[in-house]
């Protein structure tokens, strides 16, 4: 059976880092696999054939990460050798090196998340990519920027991360969102063989807490609609976006940003949700057209119904994110002007539509269909039984109630 040993070759230049490599010997033939990792001579324990990770600070963390990477590489080389021995096939030291070089490069936890983020962005799942980026940014701050091998994640570290979030005043549901995202990524890492499933998230909260009510009542909707705002002002636009979201069955801001003129046919708006890809159809009402008409001079020559995405140059996502930030900032001002205790946001409009429809006696399945929910546990059983016309009729009644 082939032998495998980690070696260190000091630099010929004094004071420079040396090279770490694996030595493979099989049938008296020796081959070398360079790792790409470099350390100082004083950081190598020749007797133990291992890195010395004593000391403090960033250097110690870097050495510990290098040591973990080497263990991963050593495990993969050992797996190759064991596989060939079990298969009882003839092989050479060169065969081992060739098989190793065909393997994907070693990935750290941060590197794996960045790779998964890039994959989601490549297929247009920008929302999921942003969720991954946000979770990584939070966990990286907890780690003070120090990366780690995926297999080094353990329950204690995840517990400390949850405590760190709590200490920074992060709300329980926000903490749970970060942890659920990391758990999803951890499971993907398990599937790809980066680590065994050690159930490291078993002691942290990954559920949903009841939150403060986000919906506002019908009287408050009317108050917002009747506010005297300067024509063409940022506040007037924010109010129009808020009202349009309610009229459009609680449509999310990103979907409103991407609404196109060509999406309206035969008195209906048909669009696909950016979050899920689900196609929804909404009856196009006069109240909706009135709002769109107010901005027709700004969308002349544009395929979009609203002046949110004004340039098609690859920066569409940044444009609507910036616009959503400005709209939410102005909605909070509008809420204060209307004397509301609930801070207004575009998301409040979505909750408000659902709450208002419920208060009007609409069946839960109608509301579920109107929102375009795809949660299998709570809404999917209703989807096949609901007629689009039922949603449209209920939405028409609600708009009429507001306009009265």
Buried (B, 14 or more C-beta within 10 A) or exposed (E): EBEBEBBBEBEEEEEEBBBBBBBBEBEEEEBEBEBEBBBBBEBBEEEEEBBBBEEEEEEBBBBBBBBBBBBBBBEBBEBBBEEBEEEEEEBBBEBBBEBBEEEEEBBBBBBBBBEBBEBBBEEEBBBBBBBBBBBBEBBBEBBEEBBBBBBBBEBEBBBEBBEBBEEEEBEBEEBBBBBBBBBBBBEBBBEBEBBEEEEBBEEBBBEEEEEEEBBBBBEBBBBBBEEEBEEEEBBBBBBBBBBBBBBBBBBBBBBBBBBEEEBBEEEEBBBBBBBEEEEBBBBBBEBBEEBBEBBEEBBEEBEBBBBBBBEEEEEBBEBBBEBBEBBBEBBBBBBEBBEBEBEBBBBBBBBBBBBBBBEEEBBEBBBBBBBBBBEEEEBEEBBEEBEBEBBBBBBBEBBEEBEE
